[in-house]
C-alpha cells in the first residue's frame, strides 16, 4: 500500500516538529475547543451546512456573511 499524496498546493514535511511539540500543540487545541467548541457553519441564505467544522476563537474567529 502506498502513502496518500498531499493535495495540490500542500507540502508534506514528515517529522517537521517532534512528538513532544505535537502533543503540546494538541493539548493547546483541546483547550481552545473546550472554550469554543467546533460547530458546522451554515450558508446565510440557504441555511445549507458548509463542509467543515470550525471554532470561533474570539476576535480571531471567522464568520460567514
C-alpha positions in Angstrom: 0.0 0.0 0.0 1.4 3.4 -0.9 1.0 6.6 1.2 -1.6 9.1 0.0 -0.3 12.0 -1.9 -0.9 15.5 -0.4 -3.4 17.8 -2.1 -2.1 20.2 -4.7 -0.6 23.2 -3.1 0.3 21.4 0.1 3.7 20.1 1.0 4.1 17.2 3.5 7.1 17.6 5.7 7.5 14.4 7.8 8.9 14.9 11.3 8.9 18.7 10.9 8.0 19.0 14.6 9.0 16.4 17.2 6.5 14.3 19.1 6.5 16.4 22.3 5.8 19.6 20.3 3.0 17.8 18.5 1.5 16.7 21.9 1.8 20.3 23.2 0.0 21.6 20.1 -2.8 19.1 20.5 -3.2 20.0 24.2 -3.4 23.7 23.3 -6.0 22.9 20.6 -8.1 20.8 23.1 -8.1 23.8 25.4 -9.4 26.1 22.6 -12.1 23.5 21.7 -13.2 23.2 25.3 -13.7 27.0 25.4 -15.1 27.4 21.9 -16.5 24.0 20.6 -16.4 23.0 17.0 -19.6 23.7 15.0 -20.8 23.4 11.5 -21.5 26.8 9.9 -24.3 27.3 7.5 -24.8 29.4 4.4 -26.6 32.6 5.2 -29.4 32.5 2.6 -30.0 28.8 2.0 -29.1 27.5 5.5 -27.2 24.7 3.9 -24.3 23.4 6.0 -20.7 24.0 4.9 -18.4 21.0 4.6 -16.2 22.0 7.5 -16.3 22.1 11.3 -14.8 25.1 12.8 -14.4 27.1 16.0 -14.5 30.8 16.6 -11.7 31.9 18.9 -13.0 35.3 19.9 -11.9 38.2 17.8 -9.7 36.0 15.7 -12.5 33.7 14.5 -14.1 33.7 11.1 -17.8 34.0 10.3 -19.9 33.9 7.1 -21.9 36.9 5.9 
